Structure formats: C-alpha cells, structure tokens
Amino acid sequence: MENNITTISREELEELREAFCKIDIDNSGYVSDYELQDLFKEASLPLPGYKVREIVEKIIAVTDSNKDGRINFEEFVSIIQELKSKDVSKSFRKSINKKQGITAIGGTSAISSEGTQHSYSEEEKVAFVKWINKALEDDPDCKHLLPMNPSDASLFKSLADGILLCKMINFSQPDTIDERAINKKKLTPFTISENLNLALNSASAIGCTVVNIGSQDLQEGKPHLVLGLLWQIIKVGLFADIEISRNEALIALLNEGEELDQLMKLSPEELLLRWVNYHLANAGWQKISNFSQDIKDSRAYYHLLNQIAPKGDGFDELPIKIDFSGFHDKNDLRRAEYMLQQADKLGCRQFVTPADVVAGNPKLNLAFVANLFNTYPALHKPDNSSYDLNLLEGESKEERTFRNWMNSLGVSPYVNHLYSDLSDALIIFQLYDMTRVPVDWNHVNKPPYPLLGGNMRKIENCNYAVELGKTKARFSLVGIAGHDLNEGNPTLTLALVWQLMRRYTLNVLSDLGEGEKVNDEIIIKWVNQTLAKANKKTSITSFKDKSISTSLPVLDLIDAIAPKAVRPEMVKREDLSYEDKLNNAKYAISVARKIGARIYALPDDLVEVKPKMVMTVFACLMGRGLNKIKQ
C-alpha cells in the first residue's frame, strides 16, 4: 500500500464517524475484518475474491495497531487516508451509502463543489418530518409550512425561514425563545437571517453542538447539516425527563446492591436501556444490550409494549390489549409491522418504520424507545426507599448553563452530568484546548481505565488539570486539588469551569480587538460609551448594578448595536413588577441571540443580577458590536 497519507478535514472526519457507526452495526466501537470484507463485497469491486481478502489482510496488518483483529475509529481513519486517492475509496463510500440506504448529494459550497460528497439518511428525514408534523400541527404560525411531505425535500425548504426551527426548539425546551422575537410576517432575506440566527444561538444555549453551521447553510437547506441539527434538537426534548431528579420513579431501576448515586451517573441512553430491560425481566424475556442488533426481530419490543400498556387499574384508565398474533410471523418485516400496529394503539408509532426496526437503525430506534418511555413509563417509585433526598435536587440553572455551553462546543463524550462526567478531567482538557491553554496529551490517561487502579488514573488527570489551570491558564484555584474535581466537589469544580467559560468569552473579544487584552473594566467602559453615543439614558457601574434587573441597559445596548431589532412596544420601562422584569429579560436574551450574540445566560440571571452571567451577556454583545464595526 502506498504511503502518501492525505489529510482529512473536520467535515470529512464527521462523515467518517457517521460511516463508521453505520458499519459498526453492533455499536461495539470496533469494526471486524468480516465487517470490512462485507463492505468490499458490496462495493462490487472488479476484483476476484482472493484480491479482496488480500486488501483486507493488508489493511488489518497496517492499521490494526494493537493487533486485536478489530479496528477502532482511529485505525479506520488511517484506512481511509490510505484509500483516499484510489478508486477503492470511491467504491468504499458507495458501499457505505448502499448499506444503510442513505442519499448522497454533491457539495454546494465553493469548497465542497470540488468533489466532496455529503450523505444523509432518507429514513431520518422521513422520521423527523412526521415528528415535526405531529408536534406543531396546531401551531397557527406553521400553517403555511405544515404538513410537510415526508417523501420529498419539503423539509429542507420549510426550515429555510427559521420559524419551524424556533418552534421545534421551544417544543423540545419550552420558553427557550421568546415568541415575540420571532419574525413571522412579511419576511425579507434580512428578517429570515435573523430568525435563523435566533434558532442557531438558541440551539447552542440548550446544548446542541452548532459548530461549522451558519444561517446560510440552513437557508440553502443543506440536508446533512439540517438533519444533524434537527436530531440534536429533537433529542434534547426526548431526553428532558429521562433524568432521576425530574422523574423519581426511575429509582425503581436500581439494581440489587446498587447505590442511588451510581444510577444517577447513567446517561439517558443507559437509563433507557435499563428501563427496557427492567420490563423485559418482568416479562421473562432475555435482556438487550443495544438499540440496533438486539431489537431487529421486534420480539423484545412486543414484550416491552405488553408490559407498559395500561391495564385499566387506574381511575379513568382504559386497558389497552397488545395483540401477540404477529409475534411468531416468520418474516421480520411483517413482524415489525404488526408490532408497530400495537405501538400505534399507545399513540407511539413515531420515528421507525418496519424497515428501520429490521435494519436496526440505532438513532431512530433510540428515539422510538424514548418516546415510549415519555408516554408510558410504567414505573412506580419504591415506597420503602431510604435514599438521600439531597441527591434528587437536580442540577441548578447555573450548572445547566455550564453544561450546555460545553456541549455546544462539541466536547466528547456529551456531558450529561456536570460533576460525574468531569471526574477524569478529559472534558476539561478539551476546554483548555479550545481556550488556548496548551495541553500535553501524552501526559493524559485515556479510557478505558483498568478496573484496578482506574480511579487513580483519573485523579492523575485531575491533578494535571489543576496544575495547568494554575500555571498555564493563570486561574485563581486556591484550595482546589485534583481529588476535588474527581469527587465532583460542586463549589470547587464550578470555580474552575466558570474561569474556563470566562476565558473563552474574553478570547473571542480579544480576537476581535486584534489581540488586545480585555477585562471587566474595558467591557463596562465600552457598554457605557456605546449607550451614550446612541443617546440612551441607561448606563451600568458594574456587573452587579441593580438597574440590570430591569434588562433596560441590555435592551438599549442591543438597540444601539442593531437599530430596529428591539420593538419598543414589547418593553416595559416603568413600575416594573417581577413578572415585567422577567418578560423584559426573556425578550432581551432572545433579541440578543437574534442579532447574532451567542448568549448562554438565562432570563433569571438578568433579573437576579448574577454578575458572572451578566458579564457574559455584555461581553457577547460587545463582540457583536465590534464585529459589526469590522464588517
């Protein structure tokens, strides 16, 4: 094999990750030589069988660096680098597309038109269209767009004015966007662009990764970007209540001898799997370990539906009988269709078709199960439990804001629980990288950690994270040690996370100001000068200034930066009740996002004048203002 290794762009890397997941049908994180061989066979290469085997053997020899007969994602990327300049790579991609029925489209941007091919899943498009049609069917603002036709490209056209996206964000996370900020009538290219900015910045604020995607991409309806964003938005809504502090009945899923804090560390996906297996155990059926390979025959689903269907025990509850007559059908597709007819009795047929079940599409099956859980959890909180009620408090608004900020930047893995997911410091190292604090990755212990001494490796990481904070980032970390991060000490962990967020925010400003250092005084001075120049009567003395609770300085600053963005009739200026202040704050944050400021703060942060979050609001608006001047 030739040694001319070609570089792979971030965009291609994301595509490869998607392709890898499609090949890795058992979700093991590895691809075996057999799976690779299948792909080459499907590629219809004009090569005899022995030649295909030779290529596979060569690939295994060159790329299977740890010689375990399996290939992980990193090894897979190096295969593609080797194949990239050859005909094999074209066939390879064709086979990937063919394997899962995905639609391939030529790139449309200046860069991608040179031959990049983006692919998107037809199944996902159909599932998302049906979900949106149902979710927003009664919304008068969407009447001109719905229902969309699942079998054509109307989804991509319908999202182009930004209204549907804004509505879906509010459907998944109510009250994220102030409806008064959405442009709904007499739309122009400018007001459409504002809507799309509002949607993107609000998606970011609820923890969606909005990297390498702009309003122009959505306006052009680039399928792979649109579907990627939509899936994240839909998932936020589906997973919102799969969390113990919001649904205490999940405590019923505790295993024998398991502590509550262990259960609370599970991700929504892991909790869903635990939930399905809880019901399968009650049905006397074998457990499943994934939402792909193990559900393809629909039989686990039959038993799950039978367990969760209402039995008519409750007041005003009518029983729903699950018909098992299709359970023994010899044809997988027919059996899946019969099963979905039973799911339809529960009003939960969304997300999958019989083909998606039989193909084991992990994303759509996960969505199908999440929707079942949200509709019929069929769990009862144990009566005699002696668990720590403090654990059930749930995350604070501040913790959620920090978590959403991290996830929006694309950290991996996704942060579901702020403290336990930071216990090995890997997320912190990624944030250091993003805030230009140099990390020596050779110094970092990476998972999987051994059973014996694994936590010691994590503590070593945490010690290094604290050391970097003190020496390279010059953070104030008095009294913070590695074990504090590892054990999830809330106060000390938040102290580090806040300084990371502050550094990230100030870096953006510094870049706009040609590298000039920015601090609180500079931001406050800029805010007051901008307000004075626009003949506004408001001003601030600090980020603790009580007048900020009205949001009037924020709204006036937005008006100074982007005249006409704020509609005066929406703002209350005198005799403000708490409700009036909250309404002003909701409007201010949505309009700020609409003019392009990526704000993570919540309306309460302004009303309660939380200085840290207030600083980020003014810093983001300063960034928007400086950007405007540069343009």
N, C-alpha and C positions, 0 to 999 in steps of 0.2 A: 504494500500500500504506500502511496506517495506520502511525503512528509510535509507538503506545503499546506500548513494549517491556516485556514481563513478565519477571520474574526466574525463573531456573531453579535448582532445588535441586540439591545434590550428588548426591542419589539419581537425579534425572532425568538429570543430566549423565552418570552411569554408564550409564543406559539408552540415552541418545543415542549414547554412544560405541559401545555394542553394536550399535545400529541402523545407525550409520554403517558399521561393519565389515561388516554384512550387505549393505549396498547396494554398498559398495566391494569387489566380488567379485574384482577383480584385486590386492587388497592394495596398491594404489599409494599409499594415503594421501590420495587425491583421489576425488571423485565428479564425473563429467562431466555436462553438460547432458542428454546422451542417457540416462544412467542415471536422472536425475531425471524425465525425461519418461516413461520406462518405469514408474516408480513411480506417477506420477499416472494413467497409463492403467490400471494395475492397481487403482487406488483406486476405479474405477467412479464417478468424479465425474459428477454430472448436468450436464456442460458439453460443448459442442462442441469438436472437436479444436483449432480456432483459439484458443479461450479457454485451453485447457491450455497451448498454446505461448506465449500472452501471459503467463501466470503464470510459466512457466519463464524467459522472457526478462526479466521484471521481477525475478525472483529473482536471475538472473545479473547484471543491471545493478546491483542494490542490494548484493548480498552478495559478488560476486566482486571483492573489493577490489584484488587485484593484476592483474585483467583478463587472466587466462591461460586463460579458458574452462573452468577446472576449479575445484572448490570443495573446500577443505580442511575439517578438522573445525571449526575456529573459525568459519569462514564458515557452515558447516552449522548450528551452534548458533544463529547470528543468524537464519537462515531460520526455525527452529523458534520462536524468540522472537516473530517477526512473525506466524507462523501460529497460535500457541498458542491465541488466543482465538477462532479461526474454525472453521467446520465442516471446512475443508480439513485442519486438523491432525488431526481425528479420522480422516478418510479416510486421511491420510498414514500414521498409525500402523497402521491396518488393513492398508494395503498392505505395510508393512514386515513385519507379522506373517505375512501371507499368502505373502510372497515366500519365506520360509525355513521355513514350517511350524512356527511357534512357538506355544506355548499361552499365551493371555493369561488372567490371573486378576485379579480385583478385589483391591485392597489390603485388609488386615485390621486394620492398626493404626489408632489414633484419627485419625492424620493422613491415612493413605492411604485410609481409607474415604470421604474427601471426594471421591474420584473418581480417585485415582491408579490406573494400571493397570500391573502388573508382568508381564513376559513371560518365559517360559523355553522352552528348546528341548527338544522331545519327543525328538529324536534323541540329544541329550546325555544325557538321563535314561536312555534305553534302554542307551546305551553304558556309562554308569557303573555301572548295575545289573549288567550282565553281567560287567564287570571285577571288581566287588566280590564277586559270587557266586563267581567263579573264585578270586580272591585269598584269600578267607577260608573256602573250602568245608570245610577240615579243622580249623577252629578250634572246639574244643568250646564256648567261651564264646559263639559266634554261632549255635549250632544252633537257638535259639528264633527267630532272625530270618531265617535263610537256608534255601533260596534265595528271593530276592525275585522278584516277578513284574514283568518289565520293562514290561508293558503297562498297569499300574495305578499308583496313587500309593503303593504299599507302601514305596518308597524313603524317602519323607519321614516315614512313620510309624516305619520301622525305625531311623532315625537318632536318633529322639527321646530315647532313654535314654542316648545318649553312648557306649555300648560300641563300636558299629561304627566311629564316628569315631576313637576312640582306637586301635582296631585298625588302621584304614587309615593313620593317621599312622605307626605302628610298621612297617607293611608298606612304606611309602614311605621312611622314615628309621629303620631299626632302632634299638631302645634309646632312642628319644626319651622314651618314657613307661615308667615302672616299673610293670609289670603289677600289682604289689601295691597300687598306689594306686587302681586302677580299682574302683569299686563294682559288684559283679556279681550279688549275691544280695539278695533281699528289698528291692527298690528302692522308695524313697519319693520324693515330689517333691523333697525336700532332697538326697538322695543322687544323684538324676538330675541336678539342677542342678550338683552338684559334678563329676560326670562331664563335663558339657558345658563347664564352666569349664576343666577339665583339658584337654579337647580343644582349645578355642579358644586357651588360653595356650600350649599345646604347638605348635599350628599356627603361631602367631605366632613361636615360637622357631625354627622351621625355615624361616622366611622368607615365610610366607603373609601376605597383607595382610588383617588382621582389623579393618577399620575399619567402623563402623556396623553391627556384627552382634553380638548378645548371645546368651546361653544361651536366653533366652525365644524368640528367633526360630527357633532350632533345634528347640526343644521343640514349637513350633507348626508346624514343618515348612514354613517359607516357601520355596517352591520356588526362586525366583531367588537367594536368599541361600545356600541349601543347595547348589545346583549350582555356584555361584560358588566356594564354599569347597572343595567336593569336587574341582573341576577343579584348583585350586591344589595340593591335597594329592597328587593323582594325578600331576600334572606334576613335582612335586619328585622322586617316585620314578622316573618315566620318564627324567628328565634326569640323575639322580645320576651315572651312569657315562659320560655324553657330555661328557667332560672329559679333556684330554690327560694330566694328571698321574695320572688313575685308569685311563687306557686308552691306553697309549703307541702302540698300533697306529694310532691316529688320525694319527700323524705321516705315514703313507702318503698322507694327503690334501693334503700340501704341494704348492702349485703350483710350476711352474718358476720359479726365481729368488726364491721367497718365503722370508723368514726365519721361523724357528720362533716367535719372539715375536709375529709378526703372526697366525699361525694360532691362537696361544693367546688372542688377544683376541676371537676369534669367540664368539658366543653359542651355546648348544646348538642353537637353531633353525638358525643359519647353518651349524654343523658338520653337522647332519643333511642339509641341502640339498647341502652339499659332498660328503657321503658318497653320497647318491643319484646325484649327477652323476658321481662317480668310477666307480661301477658302470655307469651308462648309457654313459659314454665307452668303457668296456671292451666294452660290448655293441654299440658303433657306433650308438647311438641319440641323438637330439638331447637337449640339456640341458633341465632345467626350472628355472624361477625362482621358483616358489611351490608351496604345497601346496593350491591351490584350482583356478584356471583350468587349469593345465598338466597336471593328473592326471585330469581329468574323463573322458577316453576310456579310462582304465585301461591304456593301452599301455605307458607308462613303468613302471608297476607290474609288468607282465608281465616286462619285461626285468630289472627290479631283482630280482624273485623268482628268475629264472633264474640270475642272477649269484651270488646269495648262497646258493642251495640247496646242501646238502652234495653233493659229487661222489663221495664214497666213497674219497677219497685217504687220509684219516687212519686211524689204528689204531682198530678197532671202529666206524668211521663207515660207515653205510649210505647209499648215494646216494638222493637224492630227486629224481625227474624232474618238471620243470614242463611240463605239457601246454599247448601253444600252440594247440590246436584252436579255442578260443573267441576268439582274438586278432582274427580278421577278421570276427567276427559284426557285422552292420550295426546291431544295436540296442545302444545304450550301456548300458542297464540289464542286458541279458543278458550282455554282455561283462564288465561289472563283477562279476556273479555268478560267471561262470566263473573270473575272476581270483581272486576271494576263495576259491573252492574250492581253488585252487592254494596260496594263503596258508595255508589250513587244513591242508594237508599238512605245513607247517612249524610248525603249532600257533600260528599268528599271525593268526587271523581277527578278533581283538578290535578294538573301537572303531568300525568302519564297517560299514554295510550297503551294498548296491549303490547305493541312492538317495543315501547320503551321499557316495559317490565321484562320482557323476554330478552332484550338486549342487555339488561342490567345497567341502564344509564344511571350512574351514581348520583349525579346532581338532581335529576328530575325525580328519582325515587326518594331521595332525601327530602325534597320539597313535599312530595305526596305524603310521606310519613309525618312530617312536621305539621301539615295541615290537619291530618287525622288527630294528632295529639292535641292541637289547639281546639278542635271541635268536640272530641270525646276522649278526654284523658283517662277516664275511668279509674282514678286513683283516689284513695282515701287516706288522709293524714292519720298516722297511728295515734291512738288515744293515750297510751301509757308511756309516751316517749319522754326521756329525761335528757334532752339536748340543750345546749347553750343557746338561749334565745338571742343573745348578742350577735351570734353568727348569722341570724336571719334578718339582720337590719338591711342588708343590701348595700350597694355602693352609693356613696354620696354623689351629688351633682358634680362636684369638683373632680372626683375620681373618674366619673364617666367622661367628663370633658377631656381629661388627660389621655384616657384610653382611646377615645375616638380620634384624638389628634395623632396618636402613634399609628393606629390602624390606617388612617387616611394617607400616611406617608408610605404605606406599603411594607411595614415591618413583617417579618416572617419568623415564627408562625403568628397567626392572628391572635391578638391579645383579648381573651375573654374575661379574665380575672386579673385585675391590675397587679396584685401582690404576688399571688402564686405563679403567674406567668412570667414574672420578672426575677424569680428566685435563682435562676442560673446566670442572670445578667446578659444573656445573649441579645435580648431586645435593647438593653441599654447600650451595648457596643454598637449596634446598628444605628442608634440615635446619635451616638458620638460621631460615627462616620458621617452622618447627614449634617451634623453641626460643625464639621471640620475639626474634630478632635482626633488626632492620629491614633489608630488602634493597631497594635501589633497582633495580628490574628494568629500568628504562630504561638502566641502566649496564652491563647484562649482554648479551654477544654470544650469540645463539642460533643453533642449527643450522638449515639445513645450512650448513656452513662452506665457503668457497671453496677450491678446490684450491690456489690460490696465496695464501699468507698465512693459511691456515686455522689453522695451529698457533699463529700469533701471536695470533689472536683468543682461542684457548683460554688462552694464557698471560696475556693481559689479564684474563680471567675469574679465573684462579687468583690473580693479584696482588690483585684486588679482594676475593677470598675471604679471603686472608691479612690484608689491611687491615681488613676487617670483624671478623675474629677478634681482632685486636689492639685496635682502637678501640672497637667497639660491644659485643662479647661479653666483652672484658677477659680473653681467654685468654692463657696463657703460651705464646708462639710464638717463643721466642728462636731465632734462626738459621734460621727457616723462611721461604723465599721462594716466590713463585708457581711458578717453574720446578721446584721440588721436588715440588709437587703434580702438575704437568703431566707430569713424568717418572716419577711413581709411586715416589718415594723411600719405601720401606716405613716406616722409623722415624719420619720427619717427618710422613708422611700419617697414620699411626696416632695420633701425638700430637694432631693436630687432631681426628680422628674420636672419640677417647676423650673429649676435652673436650666435644664435642657431645653424646655419649651421657650423660655425667655431668650436663651442664646440663639435658638433657631429663628425666632421672630426678629431679633436685632440684627442677625446676619443678613436677612432679606433687606432690611433698611440700609444697612451698611453697603450692600452691593449697589443699591440704587443711588447712594451718595458717593459713589466711586471709592469705596473702601474706608470712608471716614467713620471713626468710631461713634456709636450712638448710645446715649444713655437716657434716663428718665427726664432729666432737665432739658435736653435737646428736643425730646418729643413734646413736652409741655410748652416749650417756647414756640415750637412750630405750630402747635394747635392754636395757641392764642394769637399768633401773628396772622394765621390763615383766617381765623374768625374775625379779627379786627379789619383785615383787608376787605372782607366781604360785608362790612358794616353790621356785623352781628353783635347783639348786646351780651351774649353769653361769653364766659371765659372760665378757665379752671386754675386753681392754685396748686393742686397736686392730684394724684390719682385717688385720693381719699376725699376730695371735695364733695360736700353734701349735695351740691347742685346737680351732680352727675345722676342722682337718684331719679331725677325727672326725665333723663335722657335728652333734654333740650340741647346741651352742648354737643352731644353726638349728632343729633338731627341737624343742627345748624352747621356743623362741620361737613356733614355729607352734602348739604345744600351748597356750601362754599366750594366743595370739590367738584360736584356734579349738579349744577343748577337744574331745576325742574324734576330731579329724581324724587324729592320729597313733596308729597301733596299736602299743602298747608291745612286743608280741612280734616286731615287724618290725625293731626297733632293737637293735643290739649295743652294749653300753656298756663292756665291759671286755676287756682283752687283744686289742686290735684289730689284725688283720693289715691289709696294704694292701687286700686284697680286701674285708674287713669295712668299712673306711673308704669304699671306693668304693660298696659296697652302701648304706651309710647316706646317702651323698651323693646317689645316684640316687633313693632314696626321699624324701629331704628336698626335692629340687627338684620332684619330681612332686607331692608333697603340698602344697607351697607354691603351685604352679600351680592345684591343685585347689581351694584356698580363695580363689582369685581374684588371686594375685600374678602379674603378667606378668614372669616371670624369663627372661632370655636366657642366663644363665650355664650352664656345663656342670658335671657332677659333678666332673670333674678340677680345675676352678677351686677348688672347696672343698677337695678332698684335698690339692692342691698349695698351698693358701692364696695364691691370686693376688689381691693386695689390691684391685685395681681392680674385678674381677668380684665379689669378696666384698662390696665396698661396695654394688654394685647389688642384691645379694641382700637384704642387711639393709635397704636403702632401700625396696625393693619391699614387704618385709614390714612395715616401719614404715607405709608408705602404706596397706597393707591394714588394719593395726591402727587407724590414725587414722580410716579410712573407717568401720570398724565402730562406733567410738565416736560418729561423726557420725550414723550410722543409728539 
